[in-house]
Amino acid sequence: MKRINFTSPILPELDPGFVPAALWNREYRKLAAADPAAVKIAITCERSNGAVSRFDTILLPDTQDNLDLNFRYVERIVKFMLWAYGGCEVAIAGAPLVAAKLAE
């Protein structure tokens, strides 16, 4: 299983294991971009008025070995999209394992 190795020059006193999402996402995207088997995905968030927001990105190969990392990355994006745009329906194209886990 691949791992994100993250070290920060600043450790929060109350939570030394804290990793800012923006920095974790950056490291994840570097890891995915370096993998020749990376997969392209699209995430959409539809609002009640029919407007749709779309985010395109890449993931590590959609395998059981990568599921935890892929899920963490996609879940953060989906949560941000729901917070930023609002919405009532989310769709993910290109990563069936991640989509199934998110649907749970």
C-alpha positions as CSV (number, residue, x, y, z in Angstrom):
1,M,0.0,0.0,0.0
2,K,1.3,3.5,-0.9
3,R,1.6,6.0,1.9
4,I,1.9,9.8,2.0
5,N,5.0,10.8,3.8
6,F,4.4,14.2,5.3
7,T,6.6,16.1,7.6
8,S,6.0,19.7,8.7
9,P,8.5,22.1,10.1
10,I,5.8,23.4,12.4
11,L,4.1,20.9,14.8
12,P,1.0,22.2,16.6
13,E,1.5,21.8,20.3
14,L,-2.0,20.5,21.0
15,D,-2.1,18.1,18.0
16,P,1.3,17.0,16.8
17,G,-0.2,14.6,14.3
18,F,-2.2,17.3,12.5
19,V,-1.7,17.6,8.7
20,P,-3.4,20.5,6.9
21,A,-5.7,19.2,4.1
22,A,-4.1,21.5,1.5
23,L,-0.6,20.1,2.2
24,W,-1.8,16.5,2.3
25,N,-3.7,16.9,-1.0
26,R,-0.6,18.4,-2.6
27,E,1.4,15.4,-1.7
28,Y,-1.3,13.0,-2.8
29,R,-1.6,14.7,-6.2
30,K,2.2,14.4,-6.6
31,L,2.0,10.7,-5.8
32,A,-0.8,10.1,-8.2
33,A,0.8,12.1,-11.0
34,A,4.0,10.0,-10.7
35,D,2.0,6.8,-11.2
36,P,1.7,5.8,-14.9
37,A,-1.5,3.9,-14.1
38,A,-3.2,6.9,-12.5
39,V,-6.9,7.3,-13.5
40,K,-8.8,10.4,-14.4
41,I,-12.0,11.0,-12.5
42,A,-14.8,13.6,-12.5
43,I,-16.8,14.6,-9.4
44,T,-20.0,16.5,-9.9
45,C,-22.3,18.2,-7.4
46,E,-25.8,19.0,-8.5
47,R,-28.0,21.6,-6.8
48,S,-31.8,21.6,-6.5
49,N,-32.0,24.2,-9.3
50,G,-30.3,21.9,-11.7
51,A,-26.9,23.7,-11.7
52,V,-23.9,21.3,-11.7
53,S,-20.4,22.0,-10.5
54,R,-17.6,19.7,-11.8
55,F,-14.1,18.9,-10.5
56,D,-11.7,16.9,-12.6
57,T,-8.6,15.3,-11.0
58,I,-6.5,12.1,-11.0
59,L,-6.3,9.2,-8.6
60,L,-3.9,6.4,-7.9
61,P,-5.2,3.3,-9.7
62,D,-8.7,2.4,-8.4
63,T,-7.6,-0.8,-6.6
64,Q,-8.2,-2.2,-3.1
65,D,-4.6,-1.4,-2.2
66,N,-5.1,2.3,-2.9
67,L,-8.7,2.6,-1.7
68,D,-7.9,4.3,1.7
69,L,-5.8,7.0,0.1
70,N,-8.1,7.5,-2.8
71,F,-11.1,7.7,-0.5
72,R,-9.6,10.2,1.8
73,Y,-8.7,12.5,-1.1
74,V,-12.1,12.2,-2.8
75,E,-14.1,12.5,0.4
76,R,-12.4,15.8,1.2
77,I,-13.2,17.2,-2.3
78,V,-16.8,16.1,-2.0
79,K,-17.2,17.6,1.4
80,F,-15.7,20.9,0.2
81,M,-17.9,20.9,-2.9
82,L,-21.0,20.4,-0.8
83,W,-20.0,23.1,1.6
84,A,-18.9,25.6,-1.1
85,Y,-21.7,25.1,-3.7
86,G,-24.4,23.3,-1.8
87,G,-26.0,20.4,-3.5
88,C,-28.3,17.4,-3.2
89,E,-26.6,14.8,-5.5
90,V,-23.0,13.8,-6.0
91,A,-21.7,11.7,-8.9
92,I,-18.2,10.2,-9.4
93,A,-17.1,8.9,-12.8
94,G,-13.9,6.9,-13.2
95,A,-13.4,5.3,-9.8
96,P,-16.0,2.6,-9.0
97,L,-14.4,1.4,-5.8
98,V,-14.2,4.9,-4.3
99,A,-17.7,5.7,-5.5
100,A,-19.1,2.6,-3.8
101,K,-17.3,3.4,-0.5
102,L,-18.5,7.0,-0.6
103,A,-22.1,5.8,-1.2
104,E,-21.9,3.7,2.0
